[in-house]
């Protein structure tokens, strides 16, 4: 299963929605999560315009005024969505895929530390309640877990925030898989400040079951946030290259009665 995510930073016009659909289709997503839609009254036609596909399902959480807003979209022919659940800062799905159950949660955290702590505690409570499946959290956590995940930002103290967020990850028993490509997922307009506030947190069972090798941070496009994708080693990367050195014949020559012909790799 291929899952992607992007904070789109505000209500999208038709051109922006077409671009989002292009990015989703280019990544061959099965599930895609959008944060900060800033839509207070979602309608079906508008939600479908984010992903031009014949068999798309969606769930959403409206924004509060001009703050927040979440949409989770999926291909109906790939998985069965059993139910959805939502609260302040999260939108979750229980999914059945290949006879296994998964909880996929779209996260958008407030900038206020006290609200972040409430959200993280609520997510931990949900994980204790719904323990019959594996958990995948993704989105904009608006937090970093160490100083290396922020660069160029001055002023303010983030020590408490990093401690609380690192503690949440530890208590959740989820894995913050390494990044491939870029190290930061958010960039300021002038490019001088950057941080890794968007990420996947995945259960260890999913990491092993899906052969997850990392999370790919893509290029900036329609937002100051970058899209993020789960990377699996099960993806088909094409034919494997093979290199042959001529001196191997000299080290272990074949019998003269045996003939071999070269054939191209498929």
PLY file of the C-alpha trace (Angstrom):
ply
format ascii 1.0
element vertex 266
property float x
property float y
property float z
element edge 265
property int vertex1
property int vertex2
end_header
0.00 0.00 0.00
1.27 3.48 -0.90
0.40 6.34 1.46
1.21 10.02 1.01
0.50 13.24 2.87
0.64 17.00 2.36
-0.24 20.15 4.28
-1.78 22.31 1.52
-1.90 25.53 3.61
-5.37 26.78 2.84
-8.43 26.42 0.66
-7.46 25.47 -2.90
-8.70 27.03 -6.12
-9.33 24.87 -9.19
-5.74 25.15 -10.44
-4.31 24.17 -7.05
-6.67 21.20 -6.77
-5.63 19.95 -10.22
-2.01 20.18 -9.14
-2.73 18.22 -5.96
-4.47 15.53 -8.03
-1.42 15.38 -10.32
0.94 14.92 -7.35
-1.23 12.16 -5.87
-1.50 10.26 -9.17
2.20 10.69 -9.89
2.98 9.03 -6.55
0.54 6.17 -7.32
-1.11 6.66 -3.94
-3.63 4.24 -2.45
-4.36 6.59 0.46
-3.60 10.31 0.58
-3.99 12.69 3.51
-4.40 16.47 3.31
-4.02 18.89 6.23
-4.97 22.52 6.79
-7.67 22.67 4.13
-9.37 25.58 5.97
-12.71 24.32 4.66
-15.56 24.78 7.14
-18.27 23.03 5.09
-17.01 20.22 2.87
-19.18 18.97 0.00
-18.68 15.80 -2.05
-17.95 17.41 -5.42
-15.30 19.65 -3.88
-13.63 16.74 -2.04
-13.56 14.62 -5.21
-11.84 17.43 -7.10
-8.66 16.91 -5.04
-8.12 13.47 -6.61
-9.42 12.80 -10.11
-10.09 9.08 -9.99
-13.18 7.01 -10.74
-13.27 5.08 -7.44
-12.30 7.45 -4.63
-13.72 7.49 -1.13
-13.11 10.27 1.34
-13.59 11.31 4.94
-13.17 14.83 6.28
-13.03 16.99 9.37
-14.15 20.58 8.86
-11.99 23.48 9.95
-12.85 25.73 12.86
-13.12 29.09 11.15
-9.85 29.59 9.26
-7.91 27.02 11.29
-7.30 23.35 10.46
-9.40 21.10 8.27
-8.52 17.53 7.22
-9.33 15.26 4.27
-8.36 11.59 3.91
-8.92 9.97 0.51
-8.51 6.37 -0.63
-9.03 4.05 -3.60
-12.19 2.05 -2.95
-11.03 -0.93 -5.02
-7.84 -1.37 -2.98
-9.17 -1.62 0.59
-12.29 -1.71 2.74
-12.83 1.23 5.10
-14.76 -0.08 8.10
-15.36 3.20 9.95
-13.93 6.66 10.58
-13.41 8.65 13.76
-12.33 12.19 14.42
-11.63 14.79 17.06
-9.79 18.03 17.58
-6.67 17.73 15.40
-7.12 14.21 14.01
-9.14 12.19 11.49
-8.82 8.41 11.55
-9.87 5.40 9.49
-10.03 1.72 10.30
-8.98 -0.09 7.12
-8.98 -3.75 6.12
-6.31 -4.55 3.54
-5.23 -8.08 2.62
-7.17 -9.42 5.63
-5.22 -7.24 8.09
-6.56 -4.25 10.03
-4.91 -0.84 10.12
-5.73 2.47 11.78
-4.62 5.32 9.50
-4.77 8.69 11.26
-4.45 12.10 9.62
-2.97 14.59 12.12
-2.88 18.37 12.22
-1.62 19.78 15.50
-2.13 23.27 16.88
0.86 25.55 17.37
-0.12 25.91 21.03
1.88 23.54 23.24
-0.97 22.87 25.67
-3.25 21.82 22.77
-0.50 19.62 21.36
-0.24 17.76 24.65
-4.01 17.23 24.73
-3.91 15.85 21.16
-1.02 13.51 21.87
-2.71 12.14 25.01
-5.92 11.59 23.05
-4.05 9.65 20.35
-2.45 7.45 23.01
-5.90 6.80 24.51
-7.26 5.80 21.08
-4.36 3.41 20.53
-5.18 1.71 23.83
-8.88 1.47 22.94
-8.44 0.25 19.35
-5.79 -2.41 19.80
-7.01 -4.88 17.16
-4.98 -3.37 14.33
-1.69 -1.71 13.45
-1.35 2.08 13.66
-0.08 4.61 11.12
-0.02 8.27 12.17
0.85 10.93 9.62
0.51 14.63 9.11
1.66 17.96 10.45
2.57 17.51 14.11
3.86 21.10 14.36
6.66 19.77 16.57
10.20 18.45 16.33
11.78 15.76 18.47
15.32 17.21 18.61
17.24 20.36 17.68
18.63 18.78 14.48
15.14 18.86 12.96
15.02 22.65 12.85
17.41 25.03 11.12
17.64 28.79 10.82
14.83 29.59 13.23
15.72 32.09 15.93
13.98 33.15 19.07
11.80 31.13 21.44
12.53 27.99 23.42
11.49 24.61 22.04
13.09 22.42 24.67
9.83 21.49 26.41
8.09 20.87 23.09
10.82 18.50 21.88
10.81 16.65 25.22
7.03 16.18 25.20
6.97 15.11 21.54
9.83 12.64 21.97
8.02 11.24 25.02
4.81 10.85 23.00
6.64 8.89 20.29
8.22 6.67 22.94
4.89 5.97 24.68
3.15 5.22 21.39
5.73 2.50 20.55
5.57 3.73 16.95
8.65 4.00 14.73
9.86 7.31 13.30
11.41 5.76 10.20
14.42 7.56 8.66
14.00 10.17 5.95
15.21 9.67 2.42
16.14 12.62 0.27
15.48 15.86 2.10
15.83 16.28 5.86
13.19 18.98 6.29
9.51 19.04 5.33
8.70 22.75 5.85
10.56 25.77 4.41
9.97 29.47 4.98
9.27 31.71 2.00
12.84 33.00 1.88
14.28 29.51 2.37
16.32 30.55 5.41
14.25 28.62 7.98
13.28 24.98 7.77
12.07 22.18 10.01
10.80 18.63 10.00
7.31 19.02 11.43
5.60 16.56 9.05
6.23 12.83 9.40
4.97 9.25 9.50
4.89 7.30 12.77
4.32 3.60 12.07
4.01 0.45 14.13
6.97 -1.89 13.96
4.73 -4.64 12.59
3.87 -2.46 9.57
7.54 -1.63 9.01
8.39 -5.33 8.81
5.23 -6.49 7.04
5.46 -3.87 4.29
9.30 -3.81 4.14
9.31 -0.08 4.86
12.74 1.44 4.20
12.03 5.09 4.94
9.84 8.09 4.36
10.52 10.18 1.29
10.21 13.97 1.56
9.37 15.26 -1.90
9.88 18.66 -3.52
7.97 21.78 -2.55
5.21 22.53 -5.00
1.92 24.22 -4.07
2.70 24.78 -0.38
5.52 25.69 1.98
5.24 22.07 3.14
6.64 19.16 1.13
4.67 15.99 0.34
5.75 12.89 2.25
5.54 9.26 1.13
6.12 5.88 2.77
8.85 4.01 0.89
8.60 0.21 0.61
11.30 -2.18 -0.61
8.55 -4.25 -2.23
8.10 -1.62 -4.94
9.15 -2.72 -8.42
12.24 -0.65 -9.26
12.81 -2.46 -12.59
15.44 -5.06 -13.64
18.39 -5.50 -11.30
21.76 -4.54 -12.89
24.46 -7.21 -13.21
28.18 -6.57 -13.68
30.59 -9.22 -15.02
34.38 -8.93 -14.90
36.38 -10.66 -17.65
39.08 -11.81 -15.23
36.57 -14.19 -13.60
37.04 -16.47 -16.63
40.76 -16.69 -15.93
40.30 -17.54 -12.24
37.88 -20.42 -12.89
37.92 -21.42 -16.60
35.04 -23.52 -17.90
35.62 -26.98 -19.44
36.34 -26.75 -23.13
33.43 -29.09 -23.91
30.89 -26.67 -22.40
29.51 -23.85 -24.48
27.64 -20.83 -23.17
25.97 -18.04 -25.06
25.27 -14.60 -23.71
21.64 -13.57 -23.40
20.21 -10.17 -22.39
18.80 -9.62 -18.95
15.01 -9.33 -18.81
0 1
1 2
2 3
3 4
4 5
5 6
6 7
7 8
8 9
9 10
10 11
11 12
12 13
13 14
14 15
15 16
16 17
17 18
18 19
19 20
20 21
21 22
22 23
23 24
24 25
25 26
26 27
27 28
28 29
29 30
30 31
31 32
32 33
33 34
34 35
35 36
36 37
37 38
38 39
39 40
40 41
41 42
42 43
43 44
44 45
45 46
46 47
47 48
48 49
49 50
50 51
51 52
52 53
53 54
54 55
55 56
56 57
57 58
58 59
59 60
60 61
61 62
62 63
63 64
64 65
65 66
66 67
67 68
68 69
69 70
70 71
71 72
72 73
73 74
74 75
75 76
76 77
77 78
78 79
79 80
80 81
81 82
82 83
83 84
84 85
85 86
86 87
87 88
88 89
89 90
90 91
91 92
92 93
93 94
94 95
95 96
96 97
97 98
98 99
99 100
100 101
101 102
102 103
103 104
104 105
105 106
106 107
107 108
108 109
109 110
110 111
111 112
112 113
113 114
114 115
115 116
116 117
117 118
118 119
119 120
120 121
121 122
122 123
123 124
124 125
125 126
126 127
127 128
128 129
129 130
130 131
131 132
132 133
133 134
134 135
135 136
136 137
137 138
138 139
139 140
140 141
141 142
142 143
143 144
144 145
145 146
146 147
147 148
148 149
149 150
150 151
151 152
152 153
153 154
154 155
155 156
156 157
157 158
158 159
159 160
160 161
161 162
162 163
163 164
164 165
165 166
166 167
167 168
168 169
169 170
170 171
171 172
172 173
173 174
174 175
175 176
176 177
177 178
178 179
179 180
180 181
181 182
182 183
183 184
184 185
185 186
186 187
187 188
188 189
189 190
190 191
191 192
192 193
193 194
194 195
195 196
196 197
197 198
198 199
199 200
200 201
201 202
202 203
203 204
204 205
205 206
206 207
207 208
208 209
209 210
210 211
211 212
212 213
213 214
214 215
215 216
216 217
217 218
218 219
219 220
220 221
221 222
222 223
223 224
224 225
225 226
226 227
227 228
228 229
229 230
230 231
231 232
232 233
233 234
234 235
235 236
236 237
237 238
238 239
239 240
240 241
241 242
242 243
243 244
244 245
245 246
246 247
247 248
248 249
249 250
250 251
251 252
252 253
253 254
254 255
255 256
256 257
257 258
258 259
259 260
260 261
261 262
262 263
263 264
264 265
